[in-house]
Amino acid sequence: MTPAQLLAADRDAIIAASPDLFRRFEHAQDVLARYDRHEHDDETAVDQALRDIAAVLAEATAIARANDGAAS
């Protein structure tokens, strides 16, 4: 695995292990999925969902990087 793949795997594991991050990530993905299925047309909710996904990924990536630095 490349370093980027390892970081992504660590990030995903952190999201899965954190109830708060997991809940936020799943909720945002659900909003996007419902929009894709044309179950709602609230573009404000879609924009917020995209911001939430970006925030969760950034938080989990920062934790993964900090954990990697602590392991070195």
C-alpha positions as CSV (number, residue, x, y, z in Angstrom):
1,M,0.0,0.0,0.0
2,T,1.1,3.5,-0.7
3,P,1.3,6.1,2.2
4,A,-1.8,7.8,0.9
5,Q,-3.7,4.4,0.9
6,L,-2.5,3.7,4.4
7,L,-3.6,7.2,5.6
8,A,-7.0,6.7,3.9
9,A,-7.4,3.3,5.6
10,D,-6.5,4.8,9.0
11,R,-8.9,7.7,8.4
12,D,-11.8,5.3,7.5
13,A,-11.0,3.1,10.6
14,I,-11.2,6.2,12.8
15,I,-14.5,7.2,11.3
16,A,-15.9,3.7,11.9
17,A,-14.6,3.6,15.5
18,S,-16.0,7.1,16.4
19,P,-19.7,7.1,17.0
20,D,-19.9,10.9,16.4
21,L,-17.9,10.9,13.2
22,F,-19.7,7.8,11.9
23,R,-23.1,9.3,12.6
24,R,-22.2,12.6,10.9
25,F,-20.7,10.9,7.9
26,E,-23.6,8.5,7.5
27,H,-26.2,11.2,7.9
28,A,-24.5,13.4,5.2
29,Q,-24.2,10.4,2.9
30,D,-27.9,9.7,3.4
31,V,-28.8,13.3,2.5
32,L,-26.8,13.0,-0.7
33,A,-28.3,9.6,-1.6
34,R,-31.9,10.9,-1.1
35,Y,-31.1,13.9,-3.3
36,D,-29.6,11.6,-6.0
37,R,-32.8,9.5,-5.9
38,H,-34.9,12.7,-6.3
39,E,-36.5,12.2,-2.9
40,H,-35.8,15.9,-2.1
41,D,-34.6,18.9,-3.9
42,D,-33.1,20.9,-1.0
43,E,-29.8,22.2,-2.4
44,T,-29.0,23.9,0.9
45,A,-29.1,20.5,2.6
46,V,-26.9,19.1,-0.1
47,D,-24.4,21.9,0.4
48,Q,-24.4,21.3,4.1
49,A,-24.0,17.5,3.6
50,L,-20.9,18.1,1.4
51,R,-19.5,20.5,4.1
52,D,-20.2,17.9,6.8
53,I,-18.4,15.1,4.8
54,A,-15.4,17.3,4.1
55,A,-15.3,18.2,7.8
56,V,-15.5,14.6,9.0
57,L,-12.8,13.5,6.5
58,A,-10.6,16.4,7.6
59,E,-11.0,15.6,11.3
60,A,-10.4,11.9,10.9
61,T,-7.4,12.6,8.6
62,A,-5.9,14.9,11.3
63,I,-6.4,12.2,13.9
64,A,-4.8,9.6,11.7
65,R,-1.8,11.8,11.0
66,A,-1.4,12.6,14.7
67,N,-1.6,8.9,15.5
68,D,1.0,8.1,12.9
69,G,3.3,10.8,14.3
70,A,2.8,9.4,17.8
71,A,3.7,5.9,16.6
72,S,7.0,7.1,15.0
